[in-house]
């Protein structure tokens, strides 16, 4: 057996320590969220929606579905929530945040790309109250209405030119899997 020094800790010991430090670790909910970050003439596409009894501002975003790539999910959510169609060209970033009231850990993947047009949408998701194009200063002025800390950070990262290739997020279709 290999002898460990004090600075070496096994993965099992580390997991035990983390679980003991936070006994709720096993009861945390996880959400993978995909979002579209789209800019036109210095303004960013946002939606107003009802969430937890409040009217909030968010990017078009939602849960990643099991049979879609992350970039496809962002394009789908953007179309469903805003009526705008875009072709994903880059990943802006990965963002994670723990929402203590919901005991949920969120991982958001924000994508950007070329705005194609406003698609023909018969109806937007029922929670959507408005579709707007806002500048960063306008969003900062309404920061108390942002749905999460993700919203403004994704936009700032986009404005700062942060881009990663789409293939940073690998998709493995599960064609033969049983649900």
Backbone bond lengths (Angstrom), bond angles and torsions (degrees), N, CA, C in turn:
res aa  C-N    CA-C-N  psi(-1)  N-CA   C-N-CA  omega(-1)  CA-C   N-CA-C  phi
1 X - - - 1.450 - - 1.526 108.97 -
2 X 1.321 114.90 137.50 1.465 120.04 -179.82 1.514 108.86 -77.92
3 X 1.329 115.57 132.93 1.446 120.69 -178.91 1.525 109.93 -82.42
4 X 1.330 116.44 133.74 1.459 120.36 179.48 1.520 109.53 -94.31
5 X 1.319 115.30 144.35 1.462 119.43 172.37 1.517 107.81 -88.49
6 X 1.328 116.59 172.09 1.458 120.83 -179.30 1.524 112.31 -60.77
7 X 1.318 117.92 -32.77 1.463 120.48 -177.14 1.525 112.63 -80.90
8 X 1.325 117.06 -9.11 1.458 119.65 178.78 1.525 109.33 -98.52
9 X 1.316 114.99 130.31 1.463 120.75 -179.97 1.519 107.50 -130.43
10 X 1.301 115.59 133.16 1.457 118.59 179.69 1.526 109.98 -71.91
11 X 1.311 116.28 158.96 1.465 121.67 178.12 1.520 110.54 -61.19
12 X 1.323 117.22 -36.54 1.465 120.98 179.92 1.522 110.53 -66.31
13 X 1.331 117.11 -43.65 1.464 120.21 177.92 1.527 110.69 -63.87
14 X 1.337 117.29 -39.59 1.460 121.28 179.39 1.535 110.08 -64.77
15 X 1.324 117.44 -43.97 1.466 121.01 179.07 1.532 110.29 -62.75
16 X 1.327 116.91 -41.28 1.464 120.60 178.81 1.523 110.46 -63.22
17 X 1.321 116.84 -41.40 1.466 121.33 179.17 1.530 110.35 -64.70
18 X 1.341 117.29 -45.31 1.459 120.80 -179.64 1.531 111.24 -63.49
19 X 1.328 117.20 -41.10 1.454 121.05 179.84 1.525 110.46 -66.96
20 X 1.328 117.37 -41.24 1.463 120.90 178.40 1.526 110.51 -64.92
21 X 1.339 116.72 -36.44 1.454 122.10 179.91 1.526 110.12 -68.51
22 X 1.322 117.16 -35.73 1.456 122.34 -178.45 1.524 109.11 -133.86
23 X 1.319 118.32 89.98 1.465 120.11 -176.75 1.525 113.41 -64.86
24 X 1.333 118.70 -14.73 1.465 121.21 179.10 1.518 112.41 -82.68
25 X 1.341 116.27 -1.34 1.465 119.75 -174.58 1.522 112.49 -53.52
26 X 1.310 117.45 -37.76 1.462 119.48 -177.61 1.524 112.66 -79.91
27 X 1.330 118.36 -15.54 1.459 120.33 -178.89 1.531 112.84 -100.21
28 X 1.302 117.77 4.27 1.468 121.26 -179.86 1.517 109.70 -71.91
29 X 1.314 115.64 136.42 1.461 121.60 174.15 1.528 108.49 -86.86
30 X 1.315 116.26 151.44 1.465 121.19 -179.70 1.515 109.65 -126.05
31 X 1.315 116.31 138.47 1.460 121.91 177.01 1.526 109.08 -131.38
32 X 1.318 116.15 132.80 1.462 121.26 171.91 1.518 106.44 -104.12
33 X 1.312 115.22 118.89 1.461 122.18 -176.04 1.525 108.65 -114.07
34 X 1.326 116.23 138.49 1.463 122.06 175.19 1.521 107.93 -116.37
35 X 1.328 116.36 143.35 1.462 120.28 -175.57 1.522 110.58 -142.13
36 X 1.330 114.58 152.84 1.454 121.75 173.83 1.521 109.26 -104.99
37 X 1.328 116.96 128.81 1.466 122.42 176.86 1.522 106.34 -115.40
38 X 1.339 115.31 103.53 1.461 120.47 -172.89 1.521 110.39 -123.10
39 X 1.332 114.98 134.74 1.463 121.80 -177.74 1.518 109.51 -120.33
40 X 1.322 115.16 140.54 1.459 121.72 175.11 1.522 107.39 -143.91
41 X 1.334 115.76 117.81 1.470 121.97 177.72 1.536 112.38 54.00
42 X 1.334 116.48 42.84 1.463 120.59 177.26 1.517 115.02 78.89
43 X 1.306 116.73 5.57 1.464 121.39 178.79 1.524 108.96 -117.07
44 X 1.314 115.78 147.37 1.466 121.66 -177.35 1.521 110.64 -111.59
45 X 1.326 114.48 140.59 1.456 121.81 179.43 1.527 109.47 -72.25
46 X 1.322 116.02 123.53 1.462 121.94 176.20 1.528 108.32 -136.78
47 X 1.291 113.97 163.47 1.458 120.48 175.38 1.519 108.24 -123.19
48 X 1.319 115.30 154.66 1.455 120.84 169.58 1.519 105.70 -108.69
49 X 1.313 115.44 133.10 1.458 120.52 -177.48 1.517 109.92 -144.78
50 X 1.295 115.17 164.52 1.462 120.90 174.43 1.523 107.88 -92.79
51 X 1.311 115.63 128.31 1.463 121.12 177.31 1.524 107.91 -145.72
52 X 1.311 115.56 123.49 1.468 121.58 178.52 1.520 111.57 55.67
53 X 1.343 115.67 38.56 1.454 120.64 177.10 1.518 115.69 78.00
54 X 1.327 117.23 7.95 1.471 120.84 -179.98 1.523 110.02 -121.70
55 X 1.322 115.93 151.15 1.463 121.63 172.45 1.522 106.40 -88.23
56 X 1.341 116.57 113.98 1.467 121.45 -173.06 1.529 110.72 -122.89
57 X 1.327 113.87 163.61 1.465 122.53 177.22 1.516 107.95 -108.37
58 X 1.318 115.79 137.05 1.466 121.41 -178.16 1.526 108.48 -151.54
59 X 1.322 116.20 163.50 1.456 118.63 164.99 1.520 107.29 -75.23
60 X 1.319 117.38 159.39 1.459 117.15 168.30 1.533 107.35 -59.45
61 X 1.306 116.42 119.61 1.467 120.31 -173.37 1.516 109.61 -159.24
62 X 1.317 114.90 157.24 1.454 119.48 176.63 1.509 111.40 -176.71
63 X 1.302 115.14 -175.52 1.464 121.19 -176.91 1.519 111.67 -69.47
64 X 1.303 114.13 141.01 1.454 121.30 173.51 1.520 108.25 -73.55
65 X 1.325 116.38 130.94 1.462 121.53 177.93 1.528 109.25 -83.83
66 X 1.316 117.01 155.18 1.465 120.53 -172.92 1.521 114.27 -67.52
67 X 1.309 119.37 -26.12 1.461 120.95 -175.92 1.525 113.19 -110.38
68 X 1.333 117.11 36.46 1.458 119.59 178.23 1.521 109.39 -141.88
69 X 1.318 114.91 152.91 1.469 118.83 174.59 1.527 107.57 -73.58
70 X 1.316 116.06 161.62 1.463 120.24 -179.07 1.529 111.08 -62.81
71 X 1.334 117.62 -41.98 1.464 119.20 -179.75 1.527 110.80 -67.27
72 X 1.330 117.93 -38.36 1.465 120.80 175.97 1.531 110.28 -62.58
73 X 1.319 116.66 -39.66 1.459 120.70 177.99 1.517 112.17 -62.07
74 X 1.329 116.46 -41.22 1.467 120.15 178.71 1.526 110.76 -64.92
75 X 1.330 116.57 -39.84 1.468 120.17 178.23 1.532 110.12 -66.04
76 X 1.334 117.23 -41.67 1.463 121.46 178.85 1.520 111.48 -63.22
77 X 1.335 116.46 -49.31 1.468 120.12 -179.46 1.526 111.38 -60.90
78 X 1.326 117.03 -40.37 1.465 120.51 179.65 1.522 110.74 -62.63
79 X 1.313 116.95 -43.19 1.461 120.99 178.52 1.536 110.57 -65.67
80 X 1.330 117.28 -46.00 1.464 120.96 -178.13 1.529 112.83 -63.82
81 X 1.332 116.38 -37.08 1.459 119.49 -173.10 1.521 114.31 -95.05
82 X 1.329 117.73 -22.48 1.465 119.33 -176.56 1.521 113.86 -123.37
83 X 1.323 116.38 -20.49 1.453 119.80 -174.81 1.514 112.97 85.21
84 X 1.343 117.40 -0.80 1.462 121.09 -179.94 1.521 110.72 -95.58
85 X 1.309 114.26 137.04 1.452 121.78 178.57 1.526 108.31 -103.32
86 X 1.319 116.98 132.31 1.461 119.79 175.15 1.516 109.67 -138.97
87 X 1.318 114.55 156.68 1.459 121.56 177.12 1.530 107.18 -104.46
88 X 1.328 116.42 114.14 1.464 120.57 -179.14 1.524 109.97 -62.69
89 X 1.340 115.79 131.46 1.459 121.92 179.85 1.523 113.03 -123.92
90 X 1.341 116.73 -18.81 1.465 119.15 -177.25 1.521 110.41 -159.40
91 X 1.318 114.41 155.40 1.461 122.38 171.95 1.523 106.79 -91.89
92 X 1.318 117.54 127.27 1.472 121.15 176.78 1.522 109.09 -80.47
93 X 1.313 117.11 -41.24 1.455 118.91 179.76 1.514 113.17 175.30
94 X 1.324 113.73 170.88 1.464 123.68 174.17 1.526 106.33 -113.48
95 X 1.316 116.19 134.70 1.460 120.86 -174.81 1.518 108.05 -135.12
96 X 1.332 116.85 132.28 1.465 117.45 175.60 1.515 109.49 -128.15
97 X 1.335 113.47 145.99 1.459 121.51 -175.10 1.515 108.46 -154.58
98 X 1.314 115.94 138.41 1.456 121.87 176.26 1.522 108.88 -99.14
99 X 1.323 116.62 125.00 1.465 123.34 178.41 1.530 106.45 -98.13
100 X 1.340 117.69 102.11 1.470 119.68 -172.62 1.523 114.39 -62.53
101 X 1.341 117.95 -37.52 1.463 119.59 -178.48 1.526 111.62 -65.29
102 X 1.323 117.17 -31.19 1.462 121.17 -179.80 1.524 112.24 -97.23
103 X 1.339 116.62 -5.25 1.462 121.75 -175.99 1.537 110.23 50.45
104 X 1.347 114.09 44.74 1.461 120.53 -175.21 1.515 110.43 -128.06
105 X 1.318 114.32 134.23 1.456 121.77 175.19 1.523 107.58 -100.64
106 X 1.326 115.97 121.01 1.459 121.58 -178.64 1.522 110.09 -103.34
107 X 1.313 115.36 137.97 1.455 122.19 169.66 1.517 106.12 -121.35
108 X 1.328 116.45 116.62 1.465 121.34 -179.71 1.520 108.84 -107.43
109 X 1.328 114.28 134.08 1.460 122.04 171.88 1.520 106.43 -111.36
110 X 1.335 116.30 115.90 1.461 120.98 -177.06 1.529 109.53 -104.69
111 X 1.322 115.11 127.01 1.464 122.05 -177.84 1.524 110.10 -116.59
112 X 1.319 114.94 151.47 1.455 121.11 174.32 1.520 108.77 -131.95
113 X 1.297 115.41 168.57 1.454 119.18 179.66 1.507 111.54 176.13
114 X 1.290 114.61 -160.85 1.465 122.56 -176.20 1.522 109.22 -88.41
115 X 1.334 114.87 123.06 1.450 121.17 175.76 1.518 107.71 -72.11
116 X 1.321 116.91 124.18 1.467 120.81 -178.65 1.521 109.35 -89.74
117 X 1.285 118.09 -59.16 1.458 122.44 175.19 1.512 109.13 -176.98
118 X 1.324 113.68 179.05 1.451 117.10 174.11 1.512 105.80 -87.08
119 X 1.314 114.47 113.85 1.452 120.52 -177.07 1.521 111.73 -67.48
120 X 1.286 114.95 170.69 1.461 120.81 176.75 1.518 107.74 -86.60
121 X 1.320 115.22 100.88 1.458 120.71 -177.83 1.521 108.49 -111.89
122 X 1.291 115.59 122.87 1.462 119.62 -179.28 1.524 110.69 -68.40
123 X 1.327 116.82 -40.76 1.457 120.23 176.14 1.521 108.44 -157.55
124 X 1.310 114.28 142.36 1.463 120.01 176.93 1.525 108.69 -80.91
125 X 1.341 115.72 167.55 1.462 118.97 174.58 1.533 108.75 -50.53
126 X 1.329 118.51 142.71 1.471 121.06 -174.29 1.536 114.41 -62.45
127 X 1.330 117.58 -23.50 1.469 120.18 -179.45 1.531 112.56 -76.51
128 X 1.347 116.91 -13.74 1.464 121.08 -174.98 1.522 109.35 -79.91
129 X 1.348 115.09 124.53 1.461 120.64 -179.90 1.521 112.15 -99.60
130 X 1.345 116.82 -30.78 1.471 120.73 -178.19 1.521 109.80 -160.41
131 X 1.320 115.06 153.55 1.456 123.11 173.38 1.524 105.66 -117.18
132 X 1.335 116.66 127.62 1.470 120.60 -174.91 1.523 110.42 -135.86
133 X 1.312 115.50 159.85 1.458 123.68 170.34 1.517 105.73 -116.60
134 X 1.352 117.44 118.65 1.464 121.97 -174.79 1.522 110.87 -127.14
135 X 1.326 115.67 148.38 1.465 121.53 175.03 1.531 108.76 -82.54
136 X 1.314 115.90 165.55 1.473 119.72 177.12 1.529 110.61 -60.57
137 X 1.356 120.03 -45.97 1.473 117.94 178.03 1.534 113.28 -60.37
138 X 1.325 117.62 -35.76 1.462 119.66 177.05 1.533 110.75 -64.96
139 X 1.326 116.73 -40.57 1.460 120.33 177.77 1.530 111.10 -66.54
140 X 1.328 116.49 -40.61 1.468 119.99 177.86 1.524 110.82 -61.73
141 X 1.330 116.48 -37.91 1.465 120.34 179.53 1.531 111.84 -67.08
142 X 1.320 117.15 -23.17 1.463 121.18 179.14 1.533 111.32 -112.41
143 X 1.321 116.29 30.19 1.467 120.49 -174.80 1.526 112.94 -59.63
144 X 1.321 117.72 -27.07 1.467 119.88 178.35 1.529 112.21 -70.00
145 X 1.326 117.28 -13.37 1.464 121.41 179.50 1.526 113.00 -100.56
146 X 1.328 117.65 -0.39 1.462 119.74 -179.86 1.525 109.07 -70.54
147 X 1.325 115.72 137.07 1.470 120.12 -176.09 1.524 112.07 -63.87
148 X 1.324 117.53 -35.46 1.461 121.24 -179.00 1.521 108.62 -153.81
149 X 1.338 116.15 169.67 1.470 118.99 176.66 1.529 112.16 -66.21
150 X 1.342 116.99 -15.04 1.468 120.64 179.67 1.522 112.49 -61.91
151 X 1.313 116.43 -39.93 1.464 121.68 -166.57 1.524 111.79 -54.30
152 X 1.308 116.91 -59.11 1.460 120.42 -176.49 1.527 111.90 -71.04
153 X 1.327 117.30 -35.14 1.470 119.43 -179.55 1.526 111.28 -65.07
154 X 1.325 117.45 -42.14 1.477 120.38 177.51 1.524 110.37 -59.29
155 X 1.326 116.26 -43.36 1.462 120.87 -178.91 1.526 110.57 -67.52
156 X 1.302 117.24 -42.57 1.484 119.63 177.99 1.524 110.54 -62.55
157 X 1.325 116.72 -41.99 1.468 119.31 178.35 1.521 110.62 -62.13
158 X 1.315 116.63 -42.03 1.472 120.60 177.67 1.526 109.82 -61.63
159 X 1.331 117.30 -47.13 1.468 121.61 -179.38 1.530 111.39 -61.27
160 X 1.326 116.86 -30.64 1.470 121.52 178.57 1.522 112.64 -84.02
161 X 1.316 117.22 5.12 1.464 121.38 174.83 1.515 115.53 80.17
162 X 1.314 117.58 16.30 1.469 119.41 179.92 1.526 108.97 -73.09
163 X 1.318 115.00 123.51 1.460 121.92 180.00 1.523 108.85 -146.76
164 X 1.309 116.19 140.96 1.460 122.94 174.05 1.525 107.24 -126.92
165 X 1.326 117.15 150.06 1.470 118.82 178.66 1.526 111.11 -63.05
166 X 1.326 115.53 149.20 1.462 120.21 179.84 1.522 112.38 -58.21
167 X 1.339 117.09 -32.05 1.466 118.72 -175.99 1.530 113.20 -75.16
168 X 1.330 117.52 4.81 1.463 120.30 171.28 1.532 108.80 -64.80
169 X 1.325 115.90 -32.37 1.461 121.25 178.04 1.525 107.25 -102.77
170 X 1.297 116.95 106.61 1.471 122.58 -178.17 1.524 110.06 -84.93
171 X 1.301 115.32 137.48 1.459 122.01 178.31 1.514 109.01 -115.25
172 X 1.316 116.21 129.59 1.452 122.31 178.90 1.518 108.35 -117.93
173 X 1.339 117.98 95.30 1.464 119.81 178.90 1.522 110.01 -59.17
174 X 1.288 114.93 141.34 1.456 120.85 -177.97 1.529 108.11 -109.98
175 X 1.319 116.00 66.95 1.452 122.39 -174.19 1.523 113.61 -61.71
176 X 1.313 117.51 -31.06 1.466 119.97 -175.21 1.529 114.00 -102.76
177 X 1.319 115.31 4.71 1.479 118.28 -176.32 1.508 110.91 -76.48
178 X 1.312 114.13 151.50 1.460 120.80 173.94 1.515 108.33 -103.54
179 X 1.301 116.62 135.99 1.471 120.86 -177.59 1.505 110.64 -76.07
